[in-house]
Amino acid sequence: MVTPQEERGKEKCHRYWPEQDEIFRAGELVMSSQLVSDYGHYIHRQLLLVHQQTGEARTLQHLQYVDWPDHGKSLK
């Protein structure tokens, strides 16, 4: 992901991952999130996706680059 959720007061994308200690549910799928590290320029999260009926689980790595401003303009 190459944008912050909000930039200069304008929404840039919808959050499609749960924050830590939050759970997203969609039918039989459940997703949880764990912050691995915030490096300042990007955030690394680990997402756990579980199919409740089968118990099958997948771990996903989510990298959000938050320091890439629109059209080369500074975020600060």
Buried (B, 14 or more C-beta within 10 A) or exposed (E): BEBBEEBEEEEEEEEEBBEEEEEBEEEEEBBBBEEEEEEEEBBBBEBBBBEEEEEEEEEEEBEBEBEBBEEEEEEE
